[in-house]
Amino acid sequence: MSKAQAIEKALERVFQESEIEIVNDSESHRGHGGYSDGETHFKLIIKSSKFNGMSRLEKHRAVHEALGSDLLRKIHALELQLTDK
């Protein structure tokens, strides 16, 4: 399973009925630090009612918890765009 697929599976498990877009931005970082296998830099765009009433930090923590530490260790850079639904 690719990292993108693992990210999608982990997010869909927690953020059901949410709009989730996963963008692999790794190629634009080829040659930069952290680039290794073409799956190192991701942008996640999530619109979810689960974020209602959460601060920005709480939203970020919720996504990190959903992904889990094992998967996060395999990702060099993660850009998050998180909004309420």
VOGU-3710 file (C-alpha; in Angstrom, 3 decimals, decimal comma):
1> mskaqaieka> 0,000/0,000/0,000  1,351/3,428/-0,910  1,674/6,184/1,682  -1,090/8,138/-0,061  -3,398/5,119/0,218  -2,491/4,657/3,881  -3,214/8,338/4,551  -6,572/8,087/2,795  -7,557/4,945/4,708  -6,578/6,429/8,077
11> lervfqesei> -8,413/9,707/7,452  -11,567/8,086/6,103  -11,750/5,893/9,206  -11,875/8,945/11,503  -13,331/11,679/9,297  -16,317/9,860/7,853  -18,704/11,989/5,771  -15,994/14,629/5,323  -14,508/16,084/2,173  -10,902/14,842/1,945
21> eivndseshr> -8,363/15,678/-0,726  -4,834/14,294/-0,631  -2,232/15,973/-2,834  1,169/14,329/-3,272  3,489/17,310/-3,719  6,702/15,273/-3,515  7,909/15,815/-7,080  8,110/19,562/-6,575  10,622/18,827/-3,783  12,882/16,445/-5,729
31> ghggysdget> 16,471/17,146/-4,739  15,484/18,886/-1,504  16,017/17,518/1,972  13,651/14,731/2,952  12,839/13,628/-0,586  13,396/9,898/-1,020  10,778/7,742/-2,709  8,315/10,099/-4,353  5,956/10,003/-1,367  7,411/12,398/1,172
41> hfkliikssk> 5,498/15,686/0,862  1,718/15,809/1,146  -0,962/18,449/1,327  -4,231/17,451/3,021  -7,391/19,445/2,459  -10,163/18,372/4,811  -13,575/19,906/5,339  -15,304/18,219/8,261  -18,061/18,824/10,793  -15,738/17,127/13,313
51> fngmsrlekh> -13,726/20,370/13,270  -16,684/22,491/14,409  -15,717/24,384/17,559  -12,065/23,266/17,428  -9,129/25,632/17,477  -6,552/25,395/14,697  -4,202/23,483/17,002  -6,950/21,027/17,990  -7,720/20,377/14,314  -4,074/19,667/13,564
61> ravhealgsd> -3,817/17,354/16,566  -6,944/15,469/15,445  -5,433/14,848/11,998  -2,091/13,772/13,454  -3,874/11,389/15,816  -5,902/9,941/12,933  -2,735/9,320/10,910  -0,832/7,804/13,820  2,821/8,100/14,718  3,999/5,225/12,493
71> llrkihalel> 2,638/6,836/9,332  3,717/10,338/10,349  7,312/9,155/10,742  7,296/8,113/7,064  6,240/11,584/5,848  8,767/14,409/5,613  6,333/17,321/5,154  2,613/17,639/5,737  0,645/20,761/4,828  -2,837/20,923/6,358
81> qltdk> -5,790/22,989/5,173  -8,586/22,184/7,621  -12,020/23,821/7,675  -15,353/23,325/9,375  -18,229/21,907/7,381
//
